[in-house]
Amino acid sequence: MKEASERIPNLKEFYQFYLSEHLHPVSRTLHFIGTFGVIVLLILSFYFMDWRFFVTIPFCGYGFAWIGHFFFEKNKPATFQYPLWSLCSDFILFWHLLIGKQKFDSRK
């Protein structure tokens, strides 16, 4: 991760860094599952007007992602230094995996 004085200036550059921190296929799969879970929980929270679904969103999203980082990528999640760009990048990666622009196994 870059030092505070070397902050990444924009989302486009951050996303390239983000991809380099998400190379393992299991980690990418876990991120995909977590982000999909977040979307489902958000929809359910509004559909049923039940705040309990909404409260579980961070546990679902971060839970799957952090397992991927700590056990497969063996790195520290970018969320700690770039929370907003990391969240945006989670959804960008989810979309790119869904439409096939990115592969689950980027090491090939």
N, C-alpha and C positions, 0 to 999 in steps of 0.2 A: 504494500500500500504506500502511496506517496506520502511524503511528509506534509505537515500543515502548510508550509511555505510553497509547496509544489502542488497545490490543489488542482484537481482536474477541472478545467474551465467550463465545460458544457456537457450536456447529456449525450451527445454524439460520441465524444471522446470517452466519456465514462462508460458507455455501453460496450465499447471495444475492450476496455479494462475488465468490465463485468464478464464478458464472454471468456476472457483469459482465466478468470477465476472459477469458471463453470465448465470444465472440460470433461469431467468424468460422466459417463452415461447414466450411472445410478443417481448421481447428484442432479443431473438435468431432469431425470424422470421424477425424482422427489420434488424438485421445484415445480414441475408441471402439475403434479398431483396436488401440492399445497396451494398453488394459485387457482387451480380448478375448484378446490374445496372452498377457498375464499369467495369465489364467484357464487358458488351454490349457496353458501351460508348467507351471503348478502341478499340474494334473491329470497331465500326462505325467511330471513328476518323481516323483509318488507311484506312478503306474501301473507305470513301469519301474524304480522305486527307483534312479534315476540323478540324482545331485546336479548334473550338468552342465546339465540343464534348469532346475533351481532357480537356478543361478548366473546364467543369462541373463535372468531375470525383470526385474531393474532396468534392464537395457539396452533391453529391449523396451518396458516401460512408460514410462520416462523418455525414451527415444529418440524415440518418436513424439510424445509430449506436448511435449517441448522444441522439436522442429522446428515444431510448431504455434505455440508461443509466440514463438520468435525470428524466424520468417519470415512468419507470418500475423497473429498478434495484435500483434506488436511490443511485448511486455511481458515482465516478469520473472515466472517461475513462482512461485506462492504457496508451493510446496514449501520454498523457502529459509527462509521465516519461520514457516510453519504446516505442518510435514511431516505430522503425523498427520491433521489436518483436511483437508488437501489430498488425501491418499490416500483418506480416507473419501469425499470429494466426488467423486473420480474414479469410484468405484464407484457412487455415487448418480447421477451424470450418465449413466454407462453404462446403468444400469437405466432411468432416465427416458427416454433415447433409445430403448432397446430396446422399451419399452412404449408409446412415443408421447407421453409426458407432456411431454417437451421435443422441440423440432425441431432438426434438424441446422443449419438456417439460421434462427437466432433474430433475424436483422436484418429479417425480413419483417413 
